Amino acid sequence: MRRIGQWLLRLLYSMAWLSFRPVNGFIRYRAAPEPLLAEMALDPARPVVYVLATRDWTDLFVLERICRDVGLPSPSRTGRHVPDVDRTGVVYMPVLLEERRKASSLSALIETAAALPDFDAQIVPVSIFWGRDPGSETSLFRLLFSDSVQAGRLRKLLILFANGRNVLANFGRPIAFREYFDAAPTPALGQRKLTRALHFHFLRARTAALGPTQLPRRVVIDDLLQRPGVVSAVEDATRNGKMTLVAAQKRARRYANEIAADYSTITLRFLDKILGGIVFKRVFRAIDTQGISRVRDWAQDHEIIYMPCHRSHADYLLVSYALYHAGLVPPHIAAGVNLNFWPAGAVLRRAGAFYMRRSFSGDRIYSSVFRAYVDALIRRGYPIEFFPEGGRSRTGRLLPPKTGLLSMVVEASLRQRARKVALVPVYIGYDRVWEVGSYAKELRGASKRKESAEGLLKAGTILSRQYGKAYINFGEPIRLQDAADAALPGWREVLTPDGQDKPPGFNKFVQQLGLENARRINAAAVANANGLAAVALLAAPQRAVSRDEFIEQIGHLIWLIKGLPAGPDQMVPETSPAAVLDWAAPIAGIAQVKHRWGDIYGVTGKAAVAMTYNRNNIQHLLAMPGLIANLFRTRGAMPEESVLSSVRALYPFLRNEFFLPWPVAGIDEITRQAVALMLQLGLLSRDPEDAQWLMRPSVAQPAFSTLSMLGRVMGETLERYCITTLLLADEAKRGLPVSRGAIEEHCRLLAERMALLTGRDAPEFFDSTLFRGYLTTLIAVGLLSAEGNEGLRISPEIHRTAERALEFLSDDARQTLAQLLSRRSPETGQPASTVETV
């Protein structure tokens, strides 16, 4: 009878397989991780056993097709035989769970395999998702057509036809069979451990790919209004008699409707088709994504908070698109309420956007509703994305992090106990940013253009232009609970699920998290072709350079970036200097002039302004060698110890401005590594008579040109530093406290005037954010001290610092700055007039 049953089962399987063949062409799948064959890295000398999450032949047929398409071992029914390298096994997870309770042919097979000391198999868990809908607790349509592990044959048929063109196959990392059985006293116990591990894997894989079950938006809003913090804020609003309870409740509901997302997997699929099939293909030559495999691994047992840099409105579209294609659930995204305009606002809301105002101050009801919404997202396990900078960078530099939303996210994450949380830094870069033209206008004083439907229609012109590649690099995540253990002793006792108290040092902890995330973003920077070309060309004396010199300098930049990496995640996509130039020239608008002695490349006008954005994206990767090179702009030689002391004095400012990864205490060793690299490349040499002295190349050597270029890379940064210290030294002569706001504004005006007089076309040179950062660093090192709310008292040591800062300027820059300061009126900060009005 058993043989007859097995024969009938094989016959039924064959009939089902033949019936499925016509349907197979209809199915469209996406396999993760990509590229699947390389990511799996299976050992060809060991057998493979696939474990499917559900007991379903359609899943098995799809698995067979994927394996055949990508070149993985194809699954086969091994029967009572132990799998070998020629016969790849397949097991259903429900069958494994059943075999834990009773002995059977499968448990006997496992015992046989465990008893063979030389047998080891690669267990590969595979989840087949029909559609990307996590399911709804109330929708009848989704109950019928959404994928489910409990689906019967009829419902599975409905699911197949509804979602057959949107199949996701999620392959887990191979698990070593022998590891579970060698450590177990009996095969049965080893099987239970393996089964438990697989069971948790499938649960986590489903949450990572599809997300938690969706609640209807009205249910979410009703729940928000019942949260204790919201109820308390509503009651407080009625106590002064200016608002009735009904009016306060209506206001809270209006805020909740303004904030809450209306997440829809149908909208996500629609946007995937529109963005991937039309927009991104026409605008970008490619989207280069790195580091996403690490995120997939972390998402198995962590709730993910994505914290990217913010360059463009394309950022949130690209991150969600990349995650969706990698088989991960796209996050809920904190978006500015300025984007909530028709029709984009509704579409983005259904794609996961929740809206926030720029400021919460003075409106406790709004603040409590928003805080309750963030808390609800984290409690239910939704991934979240927000931009710590608070807005798009107009200069290409990473902006200082703002901690308002980060503080809410950290507090809510630490108060819940269900999941560990990982903060994931994300670097986003472009060969050319869509908005770079409007950024330049805004930096020159133009008002920011308000987002609107009219602006959206005008943005259609983007589709007619080419912007090169987009780059997304997911950096090393921060384990939030581990970071809290190190910095906030006893936080678990204070940050209770229903409490309100915060542990001492919480605000400082949040600030440090923001800075660490910024450093990890910059450590994952992508030195793309346009960035490398921009660094070299904009540092040329007249923004013009010969082809041979251009290629040689790009080659040196690549070696310097790779030789002194900001972190293990940084990327240099193209390492051929000639290929870098050929790629960047048409996208960046670099002009080429033919000449019999060799072609000349140059850039002027708007193209030069646009290139400063690309340069600023990666300038931090060259901060250390650029600073060292700058020391030799006016010197032929200097002792290595002087180089070390000069870098030691300036590094705190560079670390603050560029979010560099190296601690101040260990900067001498990093400086020595940078010097050794520059010696290796011939950019510096040691004095034959005294090895403690470092020398620059002679003017006739090609390396001199590269060293000069490298020194000019940091020239503007050091000039801004000089402007700040010299202006403070000028103010210190009066011996009175000064206003921080006034100093910031005077620094900006002085830099703006210097830019106009020297013919610079780089608006970020006088960006007030940078001067604000310098003052913060001067306070940290003790050269300034805060006095009152906005007052500053200047240390007498500022004079010595200012004199030393002048050493980094060229003769022309030193003269221009001295003239500007001498003509400045101490009383007003404005240039003093020397011509009598007639």
Secondary structure, 3 states (H helix, E strand, C coil): CHHHHHHHHHHHHHHHHHHHHHHHCCCCEEEECCCHHHHHCCCCCCCEEEEECCCCHHHHHHHHHHHHHHCCCCECCCCCCCCECCEEEEEEHHHHHHHCCCCCHHHHHHHHHHHCCCCCCEEEEEEEEECCCCCECCCHHHHHHCCCCCCCHHHHHHHHHHHCCCEEEEECCCEEHHHHHHCCCCHHHHHHHHHHHHHHHHHHHHHHHHCCCECCHHHHHHHHHCCHHHHHHHHHHCCCCCCCHHHHHHHHHHHHHHHCCCCCHHHHHHHHHHHHHHHHHHHCCEEEEECHHHHHHHHCCEEEEEEECCCCCHHHHHHHHHHHHCCCCCCEEEEEHHHCCCCHHHHHHHCCEEEECCCCCCCHHHHHHHHHHHHHHHHHCCCEECCCCCCCCCCCCCCCCCCHHHHHHHHHHHHCCCCEEEEEEEEEEECCCCCHHHHHHHHCCCCCCCCCHHHHHHHHHHHHCCCCEEEEEECCCEEHHHHHHHHCCCHHHHCCCCCCCCCCCHHHHHHHHHHHHHHHHHHCCECCHHHHHHHHHHCCCCCEEEHHHHHHHHHHHHHHHHHCCCCCCCECCCCCHHHHHHHHHHHHCCEEECCCCCCEEECCHHHHHHHHHHHHHHHHHHHHHHHHHHHCCCCCEEEHHHHHHHHHHHHHHHHHHHCCCCCHHHHHHHHHHHHHHHHHCCCCEEECCEEEEEECCCCCCHHHHHHHHHHHHCHHHHHHHHHHHHHHHHHHCCCCCEEHHHHHHHHHHHHHHHHHHCCCCCHHHHCHHHHHHHHHHHHHCCCEEEECCCEEEECCCHHHHHHHHHCCCCHHHHHHHHHHHHCECCCCCCECCCCCCC
